Amino acid sequence: MPGTFWKLLFFMAASIAAAQEGAKPNVVLIVADDLGAMDLGCYGSTFHRTPALDRLAHEGVRFTQAYAACPVCSPSRAAVLTGKYPARLHLTDWLPGRADMPSQRLQRPNIRQQLPLEEVTLAELFRDAGYATGHIGKWHLGGDGFGPLEQGFEVNIGGDHTGTPLSYFAPFSKGGRTMPGLAEAPAGQYLTDRYAIEAERFLEAHRDRPFFLYLPHNAVHTPLRAPDELVQQFPAATPFTGQQNNPIYAAMLLALDRAVDKVRTKLTALGIADRTWIVFTSDNGGLSNAEGPQTPATSNAPLREGKGWLYEGGIRVPLIIAGPRIKSPGRTSDAVVSGYDVLPTLAELCGLEVPHAVDGVSFASVLTEAAQLPERTLYWHYPHYSNQGGRPGAALRAGNLKLIEYFEDGRRELFDLAADPRETRNLSSERPQEVERLGRQLAAWRTEVGAQLPTPNPHYHPHPQAPNGRIELPAKTAIVHGVMLRYESMPHKNTLGFWTLAEDWARWEFEVARPGVFRMQALVGCGKGSGGSVVEFTVNQQTLVLTVEETGGFQNFVPRDLGVVTLPRPGRYELTVKPKTKPGPAVMDLRQVTLVPEGKQ
């Protein structure tokens, strides 16, 4: 009898194991909002605390060269859900997008205001394969008639047309509206915690059938809000100098990390963790500019810039994947992948056919075989002005070479990301043949996908004269010419910097309504050893000369009086700033030029 018992027990265990082995794997896809590539502990952050995500990386694969499909949210999310380029979808900006302004030389193309229903989403792909499908979190891909329930999800909690939550704390309502599925909530409940609770409920309800759970958190998007008890766990904020030091942002990320831990703990408790794929990523780079209270949120250093920019800080994102068939868990992969690769990858991992053409490619073999991906080209198309200061442009990465092209003036920048991941050295003048070749490739891609381009703005009025007669020309609106000169957007800089070549120069267009005599002033910074450059400021054939003096640091800006110029008629003018000599390593940093009517200072 005892032998029969043990044989029966062994048979039952073997049968259960075989059934589980043949069962379709589950998927939990977690997308953070505005989370930078360097924000997690496993990516090198020493300020933020992310133990659960660090453990996920230890048990899975951490990608070091993963990208979002766009430097802003809605297009990136559309790419994840469809496997297609945002440019092909004609959905290339956050929805509804930034309205055109008179200060912009170009006007944006008319983009789709929702993810088209004719597109096949991940949810529809999984639903048609017999999966339960759930959406918990941010949608931001269309309103009534275009929400998660119309795009293949059977459950929707929190998802609507908005890009920011109505509130991070319950009640989750504002202006008579309530976030879907969140009408009942304990007072003061934190939204990130609530999403974790809803995710646990979904997992519990669908433990006995395969499921696809899409969990796009609102965190860590502005407005920056977090429970006080979490904020107090981090040092008080100090002046931002390009380092991660925002305690509210850190607390939001810690809450997000705990939410991930709750999901994983629930999967384990339900006995389904070993057949569930977990994907964690972000929709774009971290917010490194001042944009609202308590910002900047983070620093993406050593990557350049952040959300809203085509530089690495704006499009590089964390990507961690763990699951049942990971080969050599705990490793990193330098495979170059993008958000539009998620759909074909998950489809292959779950044994699903993709019955239509997509732009992404599967990198499942990187996970299950530790394989190397063939070299490929990634593309970005962003024909918009971003709230963070980015300008209309496009980019591609081919191997280690990255080309950025700006639509306002055709400026092209070339970087070798292997040698220069910070994108500090523009190689366009050294390798013009590569620039032309990649430029043709980028143009051909735009034609192939039907990318929409911006057009001249008929209402363009640059830097109009203020009611008090002043004309202010900030660094962020300058048009730069040359190779190294660039606008550095971080708040502690906010300057035309990297002026290491005397051949580089800048210009502004501006409009005068009340002509007269104006005193020109410049806000200048200059570090030790770089004094002595001679710079010409020219407008209306009048040149004022500045001999640059050291100011104690390039970000230590000092006002300099340049002299007076006469602007005799109403209309548009151009100011150019050109170095004549550069005896030191750099010319100067220039934050702003101001024209003040004489006698009105």
C-alpha positions in Angstrom: 0.0 0.0 0.0 2.7 2.6 0.9 4.4 1.9 -2.5 1.2 2.4 -4.3 0.6 5.7 -2.5 4.0 7.1 -3.4 3.6 5.9 -7.0 0.3 7.7 -7.2 1.8 10.8 -5.6 4.6 10.8 -8.1 2.2 10.3 -11.0 0.1 13.3 -9.8 3.1 15.5 -9.4 4.4 14.5 -12.9 1.0 15.2 -14.4 0.8 18.6 -12.8 4.3 19.5 -14.0 3.6 18.3 -17.5 0.4 20.3 -17.6 2.2 23.4 -16.3 5.0 22.9 -18.9 2.4 22.7 -21.7 0.4 25.7 -20.4 0.6 29.0 -22.2 2.8 31.4 -20.3 1.4 34.5 -18.7 2.6 38.1 -19.3 2.8 41.1 -17.0 4.0 44.2 -18.9 4.8 47.1 -16.6 5.5 50.5 -18.1 6.7 53.3 -15.9 6.0 56.9 -17.0 9.0 59.2 -17.5 11.4 56.9 -15.8 15.0 57.6 -16.8 17.5 55.0 -18.0 19.8 55.6 -15.0 17.1 55.8 -12.3 17.2 52.2 -10.9 19.8 50.9 -8.5 20.7 48.1 -11.0 21.5 50.8 -13.6 23.8 52.6 -11.2 21.6 55.0 -9.2 23.0 55.6 -5.7 20.2 58.0 -4.6 17.1 56.0 -5.6 16.1 52.7 -3.8 14.7 50.0 -6.1 15.3 46.6 -4.4 12.4 44.8 -6.1 13.5 45.9 -9.6 17.1 45.1 -8.7 16.0 41.6 -7.8 14.0 41.3 -11.0 17.2 42.2 -12.9 19.1 39.6 -10.9 16.6 36.9 -11.9 16.2 38.0 -15.5 18.0 40.0 -18.2 18.8 43.7 -17.9 19.2 45.5 -21.2 21.8 48.3 -21.4 20.9 49.7 -24.8 17.1 49.7 -24.9 15.1 52.5 -26.4 11.7 54.1 -26.4 10.2 54.6 -29.8 9.8 58.4 -29.1 11.0 60.9 -26.6 7.5 61.5 -25.3 4.7 59.2 -24.0 1.7 58.5 -26.3 3.8 57.5 -29.4 6.0 55.2 -27.4 3.0 53.5 -25.9 1.4 53.1 -29.3 4.6 51.5 -30.5 4.7 49.0 -27.6 1.1 48.0 -28.2 1.3 47.7 -32.0 4.9 46.9 -32.8 4.9 49.8 -35.3 6.8 53.0 -35.7 4.9 56.0 -34.4 5.7 57.7 -37.7 3.8 55.0 -39.6 0.9 55.4 -37.2 0.9 59.2 -37.7 0.9 59.4 -33.9 4.1 61.2 -33.1 3.4 63.4 -30.1 1.7 63.2 -26.7 -2.0 63.6 -27.0 -3.5 66.0 -27.8 -0.1 67.6 -28.3 1.4 71.0 -27.8 -0.4 73.7 -29.8 1.6 75.7 -32.3 3.0 79.0 -31.0 4.1 82.2 -32.8 7.6 81.7 -31.5 8.0 78.4 -33.6 9.4 78.6 -37.1 7.5 75.4 -38.0 4.0 74.2 -37.4 3.3 70.7 -36.5 1.6 68.2 -38.8 -2.0 67.1 -38.0 -1.5 63.8 -36.1 -4.1 61.2 -35.2 -5.7 61.9 -31.8 -6.0 58.2 -30.9 -4.6 54.8 -31.5 -6.5 53.7 -34.7 -9.0 50.9 -34.1 -7.8 49.1 -37.2 -4.4 48.5 -35.6 -4.0 45.1 -33.9 -2.8 45.6 -30.3 -1.0 43.2 -28.0 -4.3 42.9 -26.1 -6.1 41.8 -29.2 -3.4 39.4 -30.1 -3.5 37.7 -26.7 -7.3 37.9 -26.4 -7.7 36.0 -29.7 -5.3 33.4 -28.4 -7.6 32.7 -25.4 -5.9 35.0 -22.9 -7.6 37.1 -20.3 -6.5 40.7 -20.9 -6.4 43.5 -18.3 -5.4 47.1 -18.4 -4.6 48.8 -15.1 -3.1 52.3 -15.3 -2.4 55.1 -17.8 -3.8 54.8 -21.3 -3.4 58.2 -23.0 -4.1 56.8 -26.5 -7.6 58.1 -27.1 -10.9 58.9 -25.3 -14.5 57.7 -25.8 -14.6 54.9 -28.3 -10.8 54.5 -28.4 -10.1 53.3 -24.9 -8.6 50.1 -23.6 -12.0 48.2 -23.8 -12.1 49.0 -27.6 -8.6 47.9 -28.1 -8.7 44.3 -26.8 -8.8 44.6 -23.1 -11.5 43.0 -21.1 -10.8 45.0 -17.9 -9.8 48.7 -17.6 -8.9 50.4 -14.4 -7.6 54.0 -14.5 -7.2 54.3 -18.3 -8.6 57.2 -20.2 -7.5 60.0 -22.6 -5.5 61.9 -20.1 -1.8 61.9 -19.7 -1.6 62.8 -16.0 -3.8 61.3 -13.2 -6.7 63.4 -11.9 -5.1 62.9 -8.5 -2.3 60.8 -7.0 -4.3 60.5 -3.8 -7.9 59.4 -3.4 -10.5 60.5 -4.2 -9.2 60.0 -7.8 -11.5 62.7 -9.2 -11.3 66.2 -10.5 -13.8 68.6 -12.1 -16.6 66.2 -11.9 -14.7 63.3 -13.5 -13.4 60.2 -11.9 -10.7 57.9 -13.2 -12.3 54.7 -14.5 -12.8 52.0 -12.0 -11.6 54.1 -9.1 -14.8 55.7 -7.8 -14.5 53.7 -4.5 -11.3 54.4 -2.7 -10.3 54.9 0.9 -9.5 58.6 1.5 -5.9 59.4 0.9 -5.1 56.1 -0.9 -2.0 56.5 -3.1 -2.6 55.7 -6.8 0.5 53.6 -7.2 -0.6 51.4 -4.3 -4.1 51.1 -5.7 -2.9 49.9 -9.0 -0.9 47.2 -7.2 -4.1 46.1 -5.4 -6.0 46.0 -8.6 -3.3 44.0 -10.3 -3.4 41.5 -7.4 -7.1 41.2 -7.9 -6.7 40.6 -11.6 -4.1 37.9 -11.0 -6.3 36.2 -8.4 -9.3 36.2 -10.7 -7.4 34.7 -13.7 -5.0 32.4 -11.9 -6.5 29.4 -13.8 -6.2 30.7 -17.3 -3.4 32.4 -19.3 -3.5 36.2 -18.9 -1.9 39.3 -20.3 -1.8 42.1 -17.8 -0.7 45.6 -19.1 0.2 47.7 -16.1 1.3 51.1 -17.2 1.8 53.2 -14.0 1.3 57.0 -13.9 4.4 57.2 -11.7 6.8 58.8 -12.0 5.2 61.5 -14.1 4.5 65.0 -12.8 2.9 66.4 -10.8 5.4 64.9 -8.3 3.4 63.6 -5.4 4.3 60.8 -2.9 3.3 59.8 0.6 5.1 61.8 3.2 6.5 58.7 5.0 8.3 57.7 1.8 9.6 61.2 1.0 11.1 61.5 4.5 13.2 58.5 3.8 15.4 60.5 1.4 17.7 63.5 2.1 16.1 66.9 1.6 16.5 68.4 -1.9 19.6 70.5 -2.6 20.1 72.8 -5.5 20.0 70.7 -8.7 23.4 70.4 -10.3 22.8 67.6 -12.7 22.7 64.8 -10.0 19.8 62.7 -8.9 18.6 64.4 -5.6 14.8 64.8 -5.7 13.3 63.2 -2.6 9.7 63.3 -4.0 10.7 61.6 -7.2 12.7 59.1 -5.3 9.7 58.3 -3.1 7.4 57.9 -6.1 10.0 55.4 -7.5 10.2 53.6 -4.2 6.4 53.2 -4.2 6.5 52.0 -7.8 9.2 49.5 -6.8 7.0 48.2 -3.9 4.1 47.9 -6.3 6.2 45.6 -8.6 7.2 43.6 -5.5 3.5 43.1 -4.7 2.8 41.8 -8.1 5.6 39.3 -8.0 4.7 38.2 -4.5 1.2 37.5 -5.6 2.4 35.5 -8.6 4.4 33.4 -6.2 1.6 32.9 -3.8 -0.7 31.8 -6.6 1.9 29.3 -7.8 2.2 30.8 -11.3 5.4 32.8 -11.0 7.4 30.2 -12.8 5.3 30.5 -15.9 4.9 34.2 -16.1 7.0 36.6 -18.1 7.5 40.0 -16.5 8.6 43.0 -18.6 9.5 46.3 -17.0 10.4 49.4 -19.0 9.6 53.1 -19.5 8.0 55.2 -22.2 10.7 57.8 -22.5 13.7 59.2 -20.7 13.6 61.0 -17.3 12.5 64.6 -17.0 15.7 66.5 -16.5 14.3 70.0 -17.2 12.4 72.3 -14.9 8.8 71.7 -15.8 6.4 72.5 -13.0 6.7 72.4 -9.2 9.4 70.2 -7.6 11.2 69.6 -10.9 13.7 68.6 -12.4 12.7 65.1 -11.5 15.9 63.4 -12.2 19.2 63.4 -14.0 20.0 60.9 -16.9 23.7 61.5 -16.6 25.9 60.4 -18.2 23.4 60.4 -21.0 22.6 63.8 -22.6 19.4 65.7 -22.0 16.1 63.9 -21.2 12.4 63.6 -22.0 11.4 65.6 -25.1 14.9 65.3 -26.7 16.3 63.0 -29.4 19.5 62.7 -27.5 20.2 59.5 -25.5 18.7 60.8 -22.3 15.4 61.3 -24.0 15.0 58.0 -25.6 17.2 55.4 -23.7 15.1 53.5 -21.1 15.5 50.7 -18.6 14.3 47.3 -19.8 14.3 44.3 -17.5 12.7 41.0 -18.5 12.4 37.8 -16.4 10.5 34.6 -17.2 10.3 30.9 -17.3 13.0 30.2 -20.0 15.6 32.8 -19.2 19.1 31.5 -20.0 21.8 32.5 -17.5 19.6 34.8 -15.2 21.3 37.9 -13.8 23.1 38.8 -16.9 23.1 42.0 -19.0 22.5 42.4 -22.7 23.8 45.1 -25.0 21.3 44.2 -27.7 20.0 47.3 -29.3 16.2 47.1 -29.0 13.2 49.4 -29.1 9.7 49.6 -27.7 8.2 48.4 -31.0 10.1 45.1 -30.6 8.0 44.2 -27.5 5.0 42.9 -29.4 6.9 40.4 -31.7 9.1 39.3 -28.8 6.2 38.5 -26.4 4.4 36.8 -29.3 7.3 34.5 -29.9 7.8 33.8 -26.1 4.2 32.8 -25.8 4.0 30.8 -29.1 1.6 33.2 -30.8 1.5 34.0 -34.5 1.6 37.7 -35.5 -0.8 37.7 -38.5 0.2 41.1 -39.9 3.4 43.1 -40.7 5.1 44.9 -37.9 8.2 47.1 -37.7 9.6 45.5 -34.7 11.7 42.4 -34.5 11.7 39.7 -31.9 14.6 39.5 -29.5 13.2 36.4 -27.7 16.5 34.6 -28.6 18.4 37.1 -26.5 16.4 36.0 -23.5 16.2 32.2 -24.0 19.4 31.5 -25.8 21.7 34.5 -24.9 21.9 35.0 -28.6 23.3 38.1 -30.4 21.0 40.2 -32.5 22.1 41.0 -36.1 23.0 44.7 -36.5 20.0 46.8 -37.4 18.9 50.4 -37.7 16.6 52.1 -35.3 14.6 55.2 -36.3 12.9 58.1 -34.5 10.6 60.8 -35.9 9.6 63.7 -33.8 8.3 66.6 -35.9 7.2 68.7 -32.9 8.5 71.2 -30.4 8.5 69.5 -27.0 7.6 71.1 -23.7 11.1 70.4 -22.5 12.9 72.4 -25.3 13.4 69.7 -28.0 13.0 70.8 -31.6 11.4 69.1 -34.6 13.7 66.4 -35.9 14.5 62.8 -36.6 17.2 60.4 -35.8 18.6 57.0 -36.5 21.0 54.6 -35.0 23.0 52.3 -37.3 25.4 50.2 -35.4 27.2 52.6 -33.1 26.6 55.6 -35.3 23.7 57.9 -34.5 22.5 60.7 -36.7 20.2 63.5 -35.6 18.6 65.8 -38.1 16.7 69.0 -37.3 13.9 70.2 -39.5 14.2 73.9 -38.8 17.5 74.4 -40.6 18.6 70.9 -41.8 21.4 70.8 -39.1 22.8 67.3 -38.7 24.8 65.9 -35.9 26.7 62.6 -35.9 27.8 60.7 -32.8 29.7 57.5 -32.2 27.9 56.0 -29.3 30.5 53.4 -28.5 33.2 56.0 -28.1 31.0 58.8 -26.9 27.8 57.7 -25.2 27.4 61.2 -23.7 27.1 62.6 -27.3 29.5 65.4 -26.6 31.5 65.2 -29.8 29.7 66.0 -33.0 31.6 64.2 -35.9 29.6 65.8 -38.7 32.6 67.9 -40.0 35.0 65.0 -39.6 32.9 62.3 -41.4 30.8 64.1 -43.9 30.4 61.1 -46.1 28.8 59.1 -43.2 26.5 62.1 -42.6 25.3 62.1 -46.2 24.9 58.4 -46.3 22.9 58.2 -43.1 20.9 61.3 -44.1 19.8 59.6 -47.3 18.9 56.5 -45.3 16.8 58.5 -42.9 15.0 60.3 -45.7 14.3 57.1 -47.5 12.8 55.6 -44.3 10.6 58.6 -43.9 9.2 58.1 -47.4 8.7 54.4 -46.8 6.7 54.9 -43.6 4.8 58.0 -44.8 6.2 60.1 -42.1 4.5 63.5 -41.7 6.7 66.6 -41.7 6.3 70.0 -40.2 5.6 73.0 -42.5 6.6 76.7 -42.2 4.6 78.5 -39.6 2.6 81.4 -41.3 2.1 83.0 -37.9 5.8 83.0 -37.0 6.7 86.0 -34.8 10.1 85.5 -33.1 10.9 87.3 -29.9 8.4 90.1 -30.1 9.2 93.3 -28.3 7.6 93.3 -24.8 5.2 96.1 -23.7 8.0 97.7 -21.7 10.1 97.9 -24.9 12.6 95.2 -23.9 13.6 92.3 -26.2 14.9 89.2 -24.6 16.8 86.5 -26.5 17.3 83.4 -24.3 19.8 80.7 -25.0 17.1 78.1 -25.5 15.8 79.8 -28.7 19.1 80.5 -30.4 19.8 78.9 -33.8 23.3 77.4 -33.5 25.7 77.0 -36.4 28.8 74.9 -36.4 29.8 71.6 -34.8 30.2 71.8 -31.0 28.1 74.8 -29.8 24.8 73.6 -28.3 22.1 74.6 -25.9 22.5 72.9 -22.5 19.0 72.7 -21.1 19.5 71.6 -17.5 18.3 74.3 -15.1 21.7 74.8 -13.5 23.1 75.5 -17.0 20.4 76.8 -19.3 23.0 78.2 -21.6 24.7 78.1 -25.0 27.7 76.0 -24.0 30.4 73.7 -25.4 31.7 76.7 -27.3 35.0 75.1 -27.9 35.4 76.0 -31.6 35.9 79.6 -32.7 34.1 78.8 -35.9 30.8 78.0 -34.2 28.3 80.8 -33.8 24.7 81.6 -32.9 21.9 83.8 -34.1 18.4 85.0 -33.1 15.6 86.5 -35.1 13.5 89.1 -33.3 10.8 91.7 -34.0 10.7 95.4 -33.2 7.4 97.2 -32.9 8.8 100.5 -31.4 12.2 101.3 -33.0 14.9 103.4 -31.4 18.2 103.2 -29.6 18.8 100.1 -27.5 21.4 99.1 -25.0 22.6 95.5 -25.5 23.4 93.4 -22.5 24.7 89.8 -22.3 24.6 87.3 -19.4 28.0 85.6 -19.7 29.8 82.9 -17.8 33.5 81.9 -18.2 35.6 79.4 -16.5 39.2 79.6 -15.4 41.7 79.7 -18.2 39.1 80.6 -20.9 39.1 84.3 -20.6 40.2 86.6 -23.4 38.0 85.5 -26.3 36.8 88.4 -28.5 33.2 88.0 -29.6 31.2 90.2 -32.0 27.5 90.9 -31.5 26.1 92.2 -34.8 22.6 93.5 -35.6 21.5 95.8 -38.5 25.2 96.2 -39.6 26.2 97.4 -36.2 28.8 95.4 -34.3 29.5 95.5 -30.6 32.6 93.7 -29.3 33.0 91.8 -26.0 36.3 90.7 -24.6 35.3 87.8 -22.4 36.4 87.9 -18.8 36.5 85.0 -16.4 33.5 84.9 -14.0 34.6 82.2 -11.6 32.9 79.4 -13.6 30.9 78.8 -16.8 27.7 78.6 -14.8 28.5 81.7 -12.8 26.7 84.2 -15.1 27.5 87.9 -14.9 25.8 90.7 -16.9 28.0 92.5 -19.4 27.1 95.8 -21.0 28.0 95.7 -24.6 27.0 99.2 -25.8 24.1 100.6 -27.8 22.7 99.9 -31.3 20.0 101.7 -33.3 17.1 99.8 -34.7 15.5 102.5 -36.9 12.4 100.8 -38.2 9.7 98.4 -37.1 10.1 94.8 -38.4 12.3 91.7 -38.1 16.0 91.8 -37.3 18.7 89.2 -36.8 21.4 89.2 -34.1 24.5 87.1 -34.7 27.1 86.2 -32.1 30.5 85.2 -33.6 33.8 84.7 -31.9 36.8 86.4 -33.5 39.5 84.9 -31.3 39.6 82.0 -28.7 42.8 81.8 -26.7 41.5 79.4 -24.1 39.7 76.0 -24.2 36.2 77.6 -24.7 34.8 81.0 -25.8 32.2 81.4 -23.0 28.8 80.3 -21.9 25.9 82.6 -22.9 22.6 82.5 -21.2 20.7 85.5 -22.7 21.1 88.7 -24.7 18.8 91.6 -23.9 18.0 94.7 -25.8 16.8 97.5 -23.5 15.4 100.9 -24.8 17.8 103.6 -23.8 16.6 105.5 -20.7 14.3 102.6 -19.6 16.6 100.4 -17.6 
